[in-house]
Amino acid sequence: MLLALESGSLAWFARVLRDYDKVGDLTDEGRRKMPGMMRNADGRHLALTRRQVNQVKAAAEYILAGGQCPPETAEEDTVDVRPVNLAAQLDFRGKGNPPSSRPDTAISNAYPGLEMDFRNVWRYILDGIVLHESANFVLEVEREELQFLKGMLILRVAGADVTAPVTGPNGAGEVGPLKDLAFGSDHMALEWSNALASVLRQNQGQEVLCEFQSLDGKQQRSAHLRVRHFFEEGTAVIARNIAEPGSLTQSLCAPWQNDYRECACFYWAANRPDFVNVEPQPDGASAGHNWMQKDRTVNTPKIYINDDWLDERLLTHCDLIRDWEKALRFIIGNQDEPPLSAEAMVDRD
């Protein structure tokens, strides 16, 4: 994206960016949008924030109109400028820091990052309920009179949709609504930072109408909930009542946690081999083990098990959190290092 902005020759790049509310477009055209290979922990497409997309589009229009990139602001002219209002504080970048040093450019806006998991800030944005960080699901309620909302799906906040339709080709190649296998829904949750941007801008501190639906779609409920203030008054500090100390770092993309089990990407925080103990076959194919496979000794038949978090033959997220150092071994020459002896396991414990 930085190359597209700086080169002056890639103004077309703005046309291939995925809009935040089109993440459910699984058609060939939709899947070609950028970011292409990025998906969140649920395997859904990601989108850049509204601000990022609009910035790229504005730069593209400038290039098309004038034939050159927008001029860069000379840092010498802004050294003595002190950010005062909220927008300036949020937009401030220290001298010498690259664009990637700012939180709004981090992957952690929509995924567990290496520095924080910003999704957690949205869980308490509506006073009275606790939302799932990446789904439109009500995990808990904070007041007894809202007990009827626990376990419901939230569909709209102040008239703003927090889900988008999922469309794409079915098994016969026909493009249309795609329903999930669990509840038969043809909608998916939008990423909170984009879905609630307009709500925060217009309704902080106010009660708004929130619309809910049961998992099976048979019940519709509504409630008026107050939108909490995002920042402490007069500062760019996230309000304590929506993000207590430690909440933004309680789910990181640590190589032994989210990355190896939940992450849909194979290039992320560490070198993830995936296909190990590989041997060539007489027919020219290869055979080996899935690195998430529990039983992968030299005597285990080399049959690759497709990744499925419900398959009991594969390590679970809890397995990795609890025993990652025992479950995962170094890969040397594409082969698992020998498992630790019983004595070594006792010493390590």
NUDOTI-962006 format. One record per residue (C-alpha): y, x, z. Coordinates in steps of 0.2 Angstrom, whole numbers. Layout:
! residues N
PABA north east up
PABA Y X Z
...
! end
This chain:
! residues 349
PABA north east up
PABA 0 0 0
PABA 12 14 4
PABA 8 22 -13
PABA 12 5 -21
PABA 29 5 -12
PABA 34 23 -16
PABA 28 26 -33
PABA 39 14 -42
PABA 25 11 -55
PABA 14 -1 -46
PABA 25 -16 -44
PABA 10 -27 -50
PABA 2 -23 -33
PABA 12 -37 -25
PABA 2 -50 -35
PABA -15 -44 -29
PABA -11 -46 -10
PABA -21 -60 -1
PABA -10 -73 7
PABA -14 -77 25
PABA -20 -95 21
PABA -31 -90 7
PABA -44 -80 17
PABA -57 -94 14
PABA -56 -91 -5
PABA -73 -84 -9
PABA -71 -86 -28
PABA -72 -71 -39
PABA -53 -71 -41
PABA -51 -73 -22
PABA -62 -59 -17
PABA -53 -47 -29
PABA -37 -49 -18
PABA -32 -35 -6
PABA -36 -30 7
PABA -53 -30 -2
PABA -66 -22 9
PABA -58 -26 25
PABA -67 -40 35
PABA -66 -45 54
PABA -80 -46 66
PABA -86 -62 59
PABA -87 -56 41
PABA -72 -65 35
PABA -58 -58 24
PABA -43 -51 32
PABA -25 -53 26
PABA -9 -43 29
PABA 4 -51 40
PABA 17 -62 32
PABA 30 -49 35
PABA 20 -35 27
PABA 16 -46 11
PABA 35 -51 10
PABA 40 -33 11
PABA 29 -28 -3
PABA 35 -42 -14
PABA 53 -39 -10
PABA 50 -21 -15
PABA 41 -26 -31
PABA 55 -38 -36
PABA 68 -24 -33
PABA 58 -12 -44
PABA 56 -24 -58
PABA 75 -29 -58
PABA 82 -11 -56
PABA 68 0 -63
PABA 67 11 -47
PABA 62 11 -29
PABA 73 5 -15
PABA 83 20 -8
PABA 76 27 8
PABA 88 26 23
PABA 93 44 28
PABA 87 47 46
PABA 102 58 49
PABA 113 43 48
PABA 103 33 61
PABA 99 46 74
PABA 113 39 86
PABA 109 21 83
PABA 101 13 99
PABA 91 -3 96
PABA 99 -17 106
PABA 92 -34 101
PABA 74 -40 100
PABA 72 -38 82
PABA 80 -20 82
PABA 68 -15 96
PABA 53 -22 87
PABA 58 -13 71
PABA 63 3 78
PABA 53 19 73
PABA 57 36 81
PABA 63 50 70
PABA 49 59 62
PABA 36 45 65
PABA 26 39 50
PABA 25 20 46
PABA 7 20 53
PABA 13 25 70
PABA 20 7 73
PABA 10 -6 81
PABA 13 -19 67
PABA 4 -8 55
PABA -11 -6 65
PABA -28 -13 61
PABA -29 -20 79
PABA -17 -34 74
PABA -32 -43 67
PABA -47 -33 73
PABA -53 -22 88
PABA -43 -6 85
PABA -45 11 92
PABA -29 9 102
PABA -29 -9 107
PABA -36 -26 102
PABA -20 -36 99
PABA -30 -52 96
PABA -31 -54 115
PABA -13 -58 116
PABA -15 -75 108
PABA -28 -82 120
PABA -16 -89 133
PABA -2 -93 121
PABA -4 -112 124
PABA -1 -116 143
PABA -16 -125 150
PABA -30 -118 138
PABA -39 -102 134
PABA -42 -99 116
PABA -55 -87 108
PABA -46 -72 101
PABA -53 -73 83
PABA -58 -92 82
PABA -50 -109 84
PABA -61 -112 99
PABA -56 -118 117
PABA -66 -107 129
PABA -58 -113 145
PABA -45 -124 152
PABA -33 -120 166
PABA -30 -137 173
PABA -42 -151 177
PABA -33 -164 167
PABA -37 -154 151
PABA -55 -152 155
PABA -59 -164 140
PABA -53 -150 128
PABA -65 -137 133
PABA -77 -133 119
PABA -66 -141 106
PABA -59 -134 90
PABA -40 -133 89
PABA -35 -138 71
PABA -16 -139 72
PABA -2 -133 83
PABA 15 -142 80
PABA 9 -147 63
PABA 4 -130 58
PABA -14 -128 52
PABA -24 -115 61
PABA -39 -116 49
PABA -41 -115 30
PABA -53 -122 18
PABA -68 -111 12
PABA -71 -112 -6
PABA -83 -102 -18
PABA -98 -103 -29
PABA -114 -111 -22
PABA -132 -106 -26
PABA -130 -114 -43
PABA -114 -105 -47
PABA -103 -121 -45
PABA -86 -118 -36
PABA -82 -130 -22
PABA -81 -132 -3
PABA -93 -121 6
PABA -100 -127 23
PABA -106 -116 37
PABA -124 -117 42
PABA -121 -120 60
PABA -109 -135 61
PABA -107 -140 43
PABA -88 -136 43
PABA -80 -131 27
PABA -65 -123 36
PABA -62 -107 44
PABA -50 -100 58
PABA -35 -91 52
PABA -29 -75 61
PABA -18 -80 75
PABA -3 -69 71
PABA -1 -77 54
PABA -6 -95 59
PABA 6 -96 74
PABA 21 -86 67
PABA 31 -101 63
PABA 26 -110 79
PABA 33 -95 89
PABA 49 -94 80
PABA 53 -113 82
PABA 44 -119 98
PABA 43 -106 111
PABA 45 -114 128
PABA 43 -131 121
PABA 29 -144 122
PABA 21 -147 105
PABA 7 -158 99
PABA -10 -150 97
PABA -24 -158 88
PABA -42 -155 92
PABA -59 -159 85
PABA -77 -158 92
PABA -89 -145 85
PABA -99 -159 76
PABA -83 -167 69
PABA -86 -184 77
PABA -72 -183 90
PABA -53 -181 88
PABA -42 -178 103
PABA -24 -172 105
PABA -13 -165 119
PABA 5 -159 121
PABA 4 -141 127
PABA 19 -129 130
PABA 20 -114 119
PABA 22 -99 131
PABA 36 -86 128
PABA 29 -71 119
PABA 41 -58 127
PABA 48 -56 144
PABA 66 -62 143
PABA 78 -50 134
PABA 65 -37 131
PABA 52 -32 118
PABA 39 -32 132
PABA 24 -44 130
PABA 25 -57 143
PABA 13 -54 158
PABA 7 -72 158
PABA -1 -71 141
PABA -7 -53 142
PABA -11 -46 159
PABA -12 -27 161
PABA -28 -21 153
PABA -31 -36 142
PABA -26 -28 126
PABA -38 -13 128
PABA -53 -23 135
PABA -61 -24 118
PABA -58 -9 107
PABA -67 -3 91
PABA -76 10 100
PABA -90 18 90
PABA -103 13 102
PABA -97 -5 104
PABA -89 -16 91
PABA -91 -3 77
PABA -109 -1 76
PABA -115 -19 80
PABA -100 -31 76
PABA -90 -22 63
PABA -94 -27 45
PABA -87 -11 38
PABA -97 5 35
PABA -82 17 35
PABA -73 13 51
PABA -72 23 67
PABA -86 35 65
PABA -99 41 53
PABA -111 26 53
PABA -127 31 43
PABA -135 14 42
PABA -150 19 32
PABA -160 33 41
PABA -177 42 41
PABA -176 40 22
PABA -191 46 11
PABA -192 45 -8
PABA -206 34 -15
PABA -217 38 -30
PABA -208 24 -40
PABA -191 32 -38
PABA -186 20 -24
PABA -183 25 -6
PABA -189 19 11
PABA -182 21 28
PABA -176 12 44
PABA -160 2 48
PABA -151 13 61
PABA -149 -3 72
PABA -168 -5 73
PABA -175 -4 90
PABA -192 4 85
PABA -189 18 73
PABA -201 32 77
PABA -211 43 65
PABA -225 30 66
PABA -214 15 62
PABA -217 8 45
PABA -202 13 34
PABA -197 -5 30
PABA -178 -8 30
PABA -173 -23 41
PABA -158 -32 34
PABA -144 -34 46
PABA -145 -50 56
PABA -138 -52 74
PABA -151 -65 77
PABA -166 -53 73
PABA -174 -47 89
PABA -180 -31 81
PABA -162 -25 80
PABA -151 -19 94
PABA -139 -32 100
PABA -120 -30 105
PABA -126 -30 124
PABA -139 -17 120
PABA -126 -5 114
PABA -113 -8 128
PABA -127 -5 141
PABA -137 9 133
PABA -128 16 118
PABA -132 34 122
PABA -151 30 123
PABA -152 18 108
PABA -142 28 96
PABA -147 46 92
PABA -139 60 81
PABA -144 60 63
PABA -149 77 57
PABA -154 79 39
PABA -154 60 37
PABA -168 60 51
PABA -166 53 69
PABA -166 67 82
PABA -182 66 92
PABA -181 53 107
PABA -177 60 124
PABA -192 63 135
PABA -195 53 151
PABA -189 67 161
PABA -173 69 152
PABA -170 50 153
PABA -171 51 172
PABA -160 66 172
PABA -147 57 162
PABA -148 41 172
! end
